[in-house]
C-alpha cells in the first residue's frame, strides 16, 4: 500500500469511530432517560448540580469497536507481531470491560468485584496473545516459565492500572474524553512515524470515539460516559499501546503511553497515597484530585479542563520527542509540566501538598 492510500485508510478509520460515536450519543442520552441511568449529584464530590445521563459510553464503545472491527475486516491491521486472534481478543476484552462498567453504572458494584472483573478482562487479552513480553530474558537461560509468570503479572497490572487511571480522572465535564483523545493521538503519531501502522490505526479509532463524544460531554455536559465508557477507553489505550512495540522491542513501548498519561497516572498514585495515609479505602472516592483543587481555586470547569489538557499536551509532546531520542528537549518539557503540577498541588501557605485530613472533621 502506498503512502497516500495508507493515509486515506487512517483518516477513514478515525472518521468511522468519530461519526458512529457522534451519531449514537443522542440515542444513548435518550436511553439513559428511559432506563433511569442518571448521575444524581448526591454528594459534595460531584460538581454537577442536576441529574445527567450517565451511559454515553455506549456510543463510544460502539464507535471504537466498529471502527477497529472494520479495520480488521479490511486487513489493515496486518503486522509482524499482530494477528487476528490478538486483535479479536482485545475486542472481546473490551466488550467484557464495557459490560462490567455498565453494570456498575446501574448497580454500583463493590470495589473488589470491579477489580476482579478487570483482572479477568486483562487475562482474556493476555491469553489471546497481547502481552508485555519484549523483555524476553529476565533471568537468563533456562527460566522461560518464570519469565512467563513475570510477563503475565506485568501485563495484567499495566492493563488494570491504565484502565482505572482513566476511570478515576473522569471527574469533570470533558476531562477524561479530552485526555484520552490527546493521549491516543500522541501515541498514534509515534506509531506512524516509526511505521507501526496497526497500532496507529487502533489508536486513531480510540481518538475518534473520544472526540466524537466530547461535544456532548464538554461543559455544560449533556451526558457522562459513565464507568462503561471510562473503563472501556482506558482498557483500549492500555491494550493497543502494547499491541506491538511502537519503536523496536524496547521499553519505549510502555514508556510512551506512560509519559502521555503522566498527569492522570500521577493523580491516581497520589490519590492512593493520600487515602492510605488517611486510613481510607483506596477505591473510596474523594474530592482531592487535581481538577478538584483547580475548581476550588476558582478556575471553573472549562478553564480547569483546558489547563489539564495543556499539561497532558506538554507531556504528549515530550513523549514524541523522547521517542525520537531528543532527550534534552523532552526533559525540558517534562520539567515545565512538573512545575505546573507542583503549583496546583501546593498553595501560598505550604511548600508541600496537604495530605492528612483534619481530624476534627472526623470527630464531629
C-alpha positions as CSV (number, residue, x, y, z in Angstrom):
1,X,0.0,0.0,0.0
2,X,1.4,3.4,-1.0
3,X,1.6,6.3,1.4
4,X,-1.4,8.2,0.1
5,X,-3.7,5.2,0.3
6,X,-2.4,4.4,3.8
7,X,-3.2,8.0,5.0
8,X,-6.7,7.7,3.5
9,X,-7.2,4.5,5.4
10,X,-6.0,6.1,8.7
11,X,-8.3,9.0,8.2
12,X,-11.2,6.7,7.3
13,X,-10.9,4.6,10.4
14,X,-10.7,7.7,12.6
15,X,-13.8,9.2,10.9
16,X,-15.7,5.9,11.2
17,X,-15.2,6.0,15.0
18,X,-15.9,9.7,15.2
19,X,-19.1,9.6,13.1
20,X,-20.6,6.5,14.7
21,X,-20.0,7.8,18.2
22,X,-21.3,11.3,17.5
23,X,-24.4,9.8,15.8
24,X,-25.2,7.3,18.6
25,X,-24.6,9.6,21.6
26,X,-28.1,11.3,21.3
27,X,-29.6,7.8,21.3
28,X,-27.6,6.9,24.4
29,X,-28.9,10.0,26.1
30,X,-32.5,9.1,25.3
31,X,-31.9,5.5,26.5
32,X,-30.4,6.8,29.8
33,X,-33.5,8.9,30.5
34,X,-35.8,6.0,29.8
35,X,-33.9,3.5,31.9
36,X,-33.1,5.8,34.8
37,X,-29.4,5.7,34.2
38,X,-28.9,9.2,35.6
39,X,-26.0,10.5,37.6
40,X,-27.6,12.3,40.6
41,X,-25.5,14.9,42.5
42,X,-25.9,13.2,45.9
43,X,-22.6,14.2,47.5
44,X,-20.1,17.0,47.6
45,X,-17.7,15.2,45.4
46,X,-19.9,15.6,42.4
47,X,-19.6,19.0,40.8
48,X,-22.7,19.0,38.6
49,X,-26.0,20.3,40.1
50,X,-28.7,18.4,38.2
51,X,-29.1,14.7,37.1
52,X,-27.1,13.9,33.9
53,X,-27.5,10.8,31.7
54,X,-24.5,8.5,32.5
55,X,-24.3,5.8,29.8
56,X,-22.9,7.9,27.0
57,X,-20.1,5.4,26.9
58,X,-22.4,3.1,25.0
59,X,-21.8,5.3,21.9
60,X,-18.0,5.4,22.5
61,X,-18.0,1.6,22.8
62,X,-19.9,1.2,19.6
63,X,-17.8,3.7,17.6
64,X,-14.4,2.3,18.6
65,X,-15.4,-1.3,18.3
66,X,-17.0,-0.9,14.9
67,X,-14.0,1.1,13.6
68,X,-11.4,-1.5,14.8
69,X,-13.5,-4.4,13.6
70,X,-13.8,-2.7,10.2
71,X,-10.0,-2.2,10.0
72,X,-9.6,-5.9,11.0
73,X,-12.0,-7.0,8.3
74,X,-10.3,-4.9,5.6
75,X,-6.9,-6.3,6.5
76,X,-5.5,-3.0,7.7
77,X,-4.1,-4.5,11.0
78,X,-1.6,-6.9,9.5
79,X,1.8,-6.5,11.1
80,X,4.8,-8.6,12.1
81,X,3.5,-9.4,15.5
82,X,-0.2,-8.6,15.0
83,X,-2.6,-11.4,14.5
84,X,-6.4,-11.6,14.0
85,X,-6.7,-13.6,17.2
86,X,-4.8,-10.9,19.2
87,X,-7.0,-8.1,18.0
88,X,-10.1,-10.2,18.4
89,X,-9.0,-10.9,22.0
90,X,-8.7,-7.2,22.7
91,X,-12.2,-6.5,21.3
92,X,-13.6,-9.4,23.3
93,X,-11.9,-8.0,26.4
94,X,-13.3,-4.6,25.5
95,X,-16.8,-6.0,25.3
96,X,-16.5,-7.6,28.8
97,X,-15.0,-4.5,30.4
98,X,-17.8,-2.3,28.9
99,X,-20.4,-4.7,30.3
100,X,-18.7,-4.6,33.7
101,X,-18.7,-0.8,33.7
102,X,-22.2,-0.5,32.5
103,X,-23.5,-2.9,35.3
104,X,-21.6,-0.7,37.7
105,X,-23.4,2.4,36.3
106,X,-26.7,0.8,37.2
107,X,-25.8,-1.3,40.4
108,X,-22.7,0.4,42.0
109,X,-20.7,-2.8,42.2
110,X,-18.4,-3.3,45.2
111,X,-14.8,-2.3,44.6
112,X,-13.4,-5.9,44.9
113,X,-15.9,-7.2,42.4
114,X,-14.9,-4.5,39.9
115,X,-11.2,-5.2,40.4
116,X,-11.7,-8.9,39.9
117,X,-13.6,-8.3,36.8
118,X,-10.9,-6.0,35.4
119,X,-8.3,-8.6,36.1
120,X,-10.4,-11.2,34.3
121,X,-10.7,-8.9,31.3
122,X,-6.9,-8.4,31.3
123,X,-6.4,-12.2,31.4
124,X,-8.6,-12.6,28.3
125,X,-6.3,-10.4,26.2
126,X,-3.1,-11.9,27.7
127,X,-4.1,-15.4,26.7
128,X,-5.2,-14.1,23.3
129,X,-1.5,-13.1,22.8
130,X,-1.5,-9.4,23.7
131,X,1.2,-9.1,26.3
132,X,4.2,-7.2,27.5
133,X,7.0,-9.7,26.7
134,X,9.6,-7.7,24.9
135,X,11.9,-8.2,27.9
136,X,12.3,-11.8,27.0
137,X,15.2,-12.9,29.1
138,X,14.5,-11.5,32.6
139,X,16.6,-14.1,34.4
140,X,18.8,-15.7,31.8
141,X,18.6,-19.0,30.0
142,X,16.5,-21.8,31.4
143,X,14.0,-19.6,33.1
144,X,11.3,-19.3,30.5
145,X,8.5,-20.3,32.9
146,X,9.5,-17.7,35.5
147,X,9.8,-15.1,32.7
148,X,6.3,-16.0,31.5
149,X,4.9,-15.5,35.0
150,X,6.6,-12.1,35.3
151,X,5.3,-11.1,31.9
152,X,1.7,-12.1,32.9
153,X,1.9,-10.1,36.1
154,X,3.3,-7.0,34.4
155,X,0.7,-7.2,31.6
156,X,-2.2,-7.6,33.9
157,X,-1.0,-4.8,36.3
158,X,-0.4,-2.5,33.3
159,X,-3.9,-3.1,31.8
160,X,-5.7,-2.8,35.1
161,X,-3.7,0.3,36.2
162,X,-4.3,2.3,33.0
163,X,-8.0,1.2,32.9
164,X,-8.5,2.6,36.4
165,X,-6.4,5.7,35.7
166,X,-8.8,6.9,33.0
167,X,-11.8,5.9,35.1
168,X,-10.6,7.9,38.1
169,X,-9.8,11.1,36.1
170,X,-13.3,11.2,34.8
171,X,-14.4,13.8,37.3
172,X,-15.1,17.0,35.3
173,X,-17.0,17.7,32.1
174,X,-14.9,16.6,29.1
175,X,-11.8,15.8,31.1
176,X,-11.5,12.0,30.5
177,X,-12.6,12.2,26.9
178,X,-10.1,15.0,26.1
179,X,-7.2,13.4,27.9
180,X,-7.9,10.1,26.1
181,X,-8.0,11.9,22.7
182,X,-4.7,13.7,23.4
183,X,-3.0,10.5,24.6
184,X,-4.3,8.4,21.7
185,X,-3.3,11.0,19.1
186,X,0.2,11.3,20.5
187,X,0.7,7.5,20.6
188,X,-0.8,7.2,17.1
189,X,1.7,9.8,15.8
190,X,4.7,8.0,17.4
191,X,3.4,4.7,15.9
192,X,3.0,6.4,12.5
193,X,6.5,8.0,12.3
194,X,8.1,4.6,13.1
195,X,6.0,2.7,10.5
196,X,3.8,0.8,13.0
197,X,0.5,1.2,11.3
198,X,-1.7,-1.3,13.1
199,X,-1.1,0.5,16.4
200,X,-1.6,3.8,14.7
201,X,-5.0,2.7,13.3
202,X,-6.2,1.4,16.6
203,X,-5.2,4.5,18.5
204,X,-6.9,6.7,15.9
205,X,-10.1,4.7,16.4
206,X,-9.9,5.4,20.1
207,X,-9.2,9.1,19.5
208,X,-12.2,9.2,17.1
209,X,-14.5,7.7,19.6
210,X,-13.4,10.1,22.3
211,X,-13.6,13.2,20.1
212,X,-17.0,12.2,18.7
213,X,-18.3,12.1,22.3
214,X,-16.6,15.2,23.5
215,X,-19.1,17.8,22.1
216,X,-21.8,16.2,24.2
217,X,-19.6,15.9,27.3
218,X,-17.8,19.2,27.4
219,X,-19.1,21.8,29.9
220,X,-22.0,22.0,30.3
221,X,-22.2,18.3,29.8
222,X,-25.3,16.8,28.2
223,X,-24.2,13.3,29.2
224,X,-21.4,11.4,31.0
225,X,-19.6,8.4,29.6
226,X,-20.0,6.5,32.9
227,X,-17.9,3.7,34.1
228,X,-18.8,1.8,31.0
229,X,-17.2,4.3,28.7
230,X,-14.3,5.3,31.0
231,X,-13.2,1.7,31.7
232,X,-13.5,0.8,28.0
233,X,-11.4,3.7,26.9
234,X,-8.7,3.0,29.5
235,X,-8.7,-0.7,28.6
236,X,-8.4,0.1,24.9
237,X,-5.4,2.5,25.4
238,X,-3.7,0.0,27.7
239,X,-4.0,-2.8,25.2
240,X,-3.4,-1.0,21.9
241,X,-0.3,0.6,23.3
242,X,1.3,-2.8,23.7
243,X,-0.2,-4.4,20.6
244,X,3.3,-4.2,19.3
245,X,6.2,-2.0,20.4
246,X,5.9,1.5,18.9
247,X,9.7,1.6,18.4
248,X,11.5,-1.6,18.1
249,X,11.5,-4.1,21.0
250,X,12.3,-1.7,23.9
251,X,10.8,-0.2,27.0
252,X,9.6,2.7,24.8
253,X,6.6,0.6,24.1
254,X,5.3,1.2,27.6
255,X,7.2,4.4,28.3
256,X,5.5,6.5,25.6
257,X,1.9,5.9,26.8
258,X,3.0,6.2,30.4
259,X,4.5,9.7,29.7
260,X,1.5,10.8,27.7
261,X,-0.8,9.7,30.6
262,X,1.6,11.0,33.3
263,X,-0.8,13.6,34.7
264,X,-3.7,11.1,35.3
265,X,-1.2,8.5,36.5
266,X,0.3,10.9,39.0
267,X,-3.2,11.9,40.1
268,X,-4.2,8.3,40.7
269,X,-1.0,7.4,42.6
270,X,-1.3,10.5,44.7
271,X,-4.9,9.5,45.5
272,X,-3.8,6.1,46.6
273,X,-1.1,7.5,48.9
274,X,-3.5,10.1,50.2
275,X,-6.2,7.6,51.1
276,X,-3.8,5.2,52.6
277,X,-2.3,7.8,54.9
278,X,-5.8,8.9,56.0
279,X,-6.9,5.3,56.7
280,X,-9.5,5.3,53.9
281,X,-10.2,2.6,51.4
282,X,-8.1,3.1,48.2
283,X,-11.2,2.8,46.0
284,X,-13.2,5.3,48.0
285,X,-13.8,8.5,46.0
286,X,-12.8,11.9,47.4
287,X,-12.6,15.5,46.3
288,X,-8.9,16.0,46.4
289,X,-8.0,15.2,42.8
290,X,-6.1,17.8,40.7
291,X,-9.2,19.0,39.0
292,X,-11.0,19.5,42.3
293,X,-8.1,21.7,43.5
294,X,-8.3,23.8,40.4
295,X,-12.0,24.2,40.8
296,X,-11.6,25.3,44.4
297,X,-9.1,27.9,43.2
298,X,-11.9,29.4,41.2
299,X,-10.9,28.2,37.8
300,X,-14.3,27.0,36.7
301,X,-14.9,23.7,34.8
302,X,-14.0,24.9,31.4
303,X,-10.7,26.5,32.4
304,X,-9.9,23.6,34.8
305,X,-10.3,21.1,32.0
306,X,-8.4,23.2,29.5
307,X,-5.5,23.6,31.9
308,X,-5.3,19.8,32.3
309,X,-5.5,19.4,28.6
310,X,-2.5,21.7,28.3
311,X,-0.4,19.7,30.8
312,X,-1.3,16.5,29.0
313,X,-0.4,18.0,25.7
314,X,3.0,19.1,27.0
315,X,3.6,15.5,28.3
316,X,2.4,14.1,25.0
317,X,4.9,16.3,23.1
318,X,7.6,15.2,25.4
319,X,6.8,11.6,24.7
320,X,7.0,12.2,21.0
321,X,10.4,13.9,21.4
322,X,11.7,11.1,23.6
323,X,10.7,8.5,21.0
324,X,12.9,10.4,18.6
325,X,15.8,10.4,21.1
326,X,15.6,14.1,21.7
327,X,16.2,13.7,25.4
328,X,17.2,17.3,26.3
329,X,14.0,18.7,24.7
330,X,11.8,16.1,26.3
331,X,13.3,16.6,29.7
332,X,12.7,20.4,29.4
333,X,9.0,19.9,28.6
334,X,8.6,17.4,31.4
335,X,10.1,19.9,33.8
336,X,7.6,22.6,32.7
337,X,4.7,20.2,33.2
338,X,6.0,19.2,36.7
339,X,6.3,22.8,37.7
340,X,2.6,23.5,36.8
341,X,1.5,20.4,38.7
342,X,3.6,21.5,41.7
343,X,1.9,24.9,41.6
344,X,-1.5,23.2,41.6
345,X,-0.7,20.8,44.4
346,X,0.5,23.5,46.8
347,X,-0.6,26.9,47.9
348,X,1.0,30.1,49.3
349,X,1.0,28.8,52.8
350,X,2.7,25.4,52.3
351,X,5.7,24.1,50.4
352,X,4.3,20.6,50.1
353,X,0.7,19.4,49.3
354,X,-1.5,18.7,52.3
355,X,-2.1,15.0,52.7
356,X,-3.7,14.4,56.1
357,X,-7.3,15.3,56.6
358,X,-8.3,17.5,59.6
359,X,-9.2,15.2,62.4
360,X,-11.8,17.5,63.8
361,X,-13.9,16.7,60.8
362,X,-13.9,13.1,61.7
363,X,-14.8,13.7,65.3
364,X,-17.7,16.0,64.6
